[in-house]
């Protein structure tokens, strides 16, 4: 007796297979189609596990799987890397690490590759975070919480942790920084602005070191 696959699941599988086909073309000559497909389905499972709103889950899967494969190629020396890569980690990847990544990406103007992740990603980016970044001309419309994966750490030249404890794996030859930055969660707007400015000052210092 055969069992019908529920329509939402069948639609998701069809879309994931389409994402895998597109990414297999993008990474042709770097990764096999089987490797790409495995990363796509694994990425979907990772995001599905922590997502509170799943409306755009397959679209986020496409973006995150592409990033993961890019970082895997970087980590394995299969792709050419021209700029340093910085990874920011906090607990939920909706506050400090998102602000830090947005600020560095803004100031670096393409001269640094930026990633962010959470040791326990969950929730959504609070309006206070987007507000204080918008105030200085930085949009955060496409940001979303991402789980911490092995390849993103391996691909990073600098790993900056902010209140995530010892959840980050340690690899030799990388620079690790632990920034003692206040948590903006449930803080009033003025306090979040102060946290933004603290992170911004640290970012400017780090960027000067990276570009020198």
C-alpha positions in Angstrom: 0.0 0.0 0.0 1.4 3.4 -0.9 0.9 6.5 1.2 0.2 9.9 -0.4 2.7 12.6 0.5 0.9 15.6 2.0 0.7 18.5 -0.5 2.7 21.0 1.6 5.5 18.5 2.1 5.5 17.5 -1.6 5.6 21.2 -2.6 8.6 21.7 -0.3 10.4 18.7 -1.7 9.8 20.0 -5.2 11.2 23.4 -4.3 14.2 22.0 -2.5 15.0 19.8 -5.4 14.9 22.9 -7.6 17.2 24.8 -5.2 19.6 21.9 -5.3 19.6 21.9 -9.1 20.3 25.6 -9.3 23.1 25.4 -6.7 24.6 22.4 -8.4 25.0 24.5 -11.5 26.5 27.4 -9.4 29.0 25.1 -7.7 29.7 22.9 -10.7 33.3 21.7 -10.6 33.5 22.5 -6.9 31.0 20.1 -5.3 29.0 17.1 -6.6 25.3 17.3 -7.1 24.9 14.8 -4.2 26.9 17.0 -1.8 24.8 20.1 -2.9 21.5 18.2 -2.4 22.6 17.0 1.0 23.5 20.5 2.1 20.2 21.9 0.8 18.1 19.3 2.7 20.2 19.6 5.8 19.9 23.4 5.7 16.2 23.2 5.4 16.0 20.9 8.5 18.3 23.3 10.5 16.1 26.3 9.7 12.8 24.4 10.2 13.9 23.3 13.6 14.4 26.9 14.9 11.9 28.9 12.8 8.9 30.4 14.4 7.5 31.7 11.1 7.9 29.2 8.2 6.3 31.1 5.4 9.5 31.8 3.5 11.5 28.8 4.7 12.5 27.5 1.3 13.6 30.9 0.2 15.8 31.2 3.3 17.0 27.7 2.6 18.3 28.8 -0.8 20.2 31.7 0.6 21.6 29.9 3.6 22.6 26.8 1.6 24.4 29.0 -0.9 26.3 30.7 2.0 27.2 27.3 3.6 28.5 25.9 0.3 30.5 29.1 -0.3 32.0 28.8 3.1 32.7 25.0 2.7 34.5 25.7 -0.5 36.5 28.5 1.2 37.3 26.2 4.2 38.5 23.4 2.0 40.5 25.7 -0.3 38.4 24.8 -3.3 37.4 28.4 -4.1 39.5 31.6 -4.4 39.3 34.0 -1.5 40.3 37.6 -1.9 39.1 39.3 1.4 39.2 38.4 5.1 36.1 36.8 6.6 34.7 37.7 10.0 32.1 35.7 11.9 30.0 37.2 14.7 28.3 34.9 17.1 25.8 35.6 19.9 23.1 33.3 21.5 20.0 33.9 19.4 21.5 35.8 16.3 18.8 38.4 16.5 20.6 41.2 18.4 24.3 41.8 18.9 25.7 39.6 16.2 23.2 41.0 13.6 24.1 44.6 14.5 27.8 43.8 14.4 27.5 42.1 11.0 25.4 44.9 9.5 27.8 47.6 10.8 30.9 45.8 9.5 29.3 45.1 6.1 28.4 48.8 5.9 31.8 50.2 6.8 33.8 47.6 4.9 32.2 48.3 1.5 33.0 44.9 0.2 36.5 44.7 1.5 35.5 42.1 4.2 33.2 39.2 4.0 30.8 39.1 6.9 28.8 36.3 8.6 26.7 36.0 11.7 25.2 33.0 13.6 23.6 32.0 16.9 24.6 29.3 19.3 20.8 28.8 19.9 19.1 30.8 17.1 15.5 31.6 17.6 12.9 34.3 17.3 12.9 37.4 15.1 15.0 40.5 15.0 13.3 43.1 17.3 12.1 46.4 15.9 14.5 48.2 18.2 17.4 46.7 16.4 16.2 47.6 12.9 15.2 51.1 14.2 18.7 52.0 15.6 20.4 50.7 12.5 18.0 52.6 10.2 18.8 55.7 12.1 22.3 55.6 10.7 21.3 54.5 7.2 21.7 50.7 7.5 18.8 48.5 6.5 18.2 45.1 8.0 15.4 43.9 5.8 16.9 40.5 4.7 18.5 39.5 8.0 17.3 36.3 9.8 18.6 34.1 12.6 21.0 31.4 11.4 22.4 28.4 13.2 26.1 28.1 13.9 27.6 25.5 11.5 31.0 24.0 11.3 31.9 25.3 7.8 31.2 29.0 8.7 33.7 28.8 11.6 36.3 27.0 9.5 36.0 29.6 6.8 36.3 32.6 9.1 39.6 34.4 9.7 38.3 36.2 12.7 35.6 34.9 15.1 33.9 37.4 17.4 31.8 36.0 20.2 29.3 38.1 22.2 27.8 36.3 25.2 27.5 32.8 23.6 29.8 31.0 26.1 31.9 28.1 24.9 29.5 27.0 22.2 31.8 28.0 19.3 34.2 25.3 18.1 37.9 26.3 18.2 40.2 25.8 15.3 43.9 26.6 15.3 45.2 29.5 13.1 42.1 31.7 13.7 41.8 34.8 15.6 39.1 34.7 18.4 37.8 37.8 20.1 35.3 37.9 22.9 33.5 41.2 23.1 31.7 42.0 26.4 28.7 43.8 24.9 25.4 44.3 26.7 22.4 42.3 25.5 19.9 44.6 23.8 17.0 42.2 24.4 14.0 43.9 25.9 16.0 47.1 26.4 14.6 50.6 25.8 15.5 52.4 22.6 18.1 54.7 24.2 19.9 51.7 25.7 19.9 49.9 22.3 21.4 53.0 20.7 24.2 52.9 23.3 24.8 49.2 22.5 24.9 50.0 18.8 27.4 52.7 19.3 29.6 50.5 21.5 29.6 47.8 18.8 30.2 50.4 16.1 33.3 51.7 17.8 34.7 48.1 18.1 33.8 47.4 14.5 35.7 50.5 13.3 38.8 49.4 15.3 38.6 45.8 13.9 38.2 47.0 10.4 41.2 49.2 10.6 43.3 46.2 11.8 41.9 44.0 9.0 42.6 46.5 6.2 46.0 47.4 7.5 
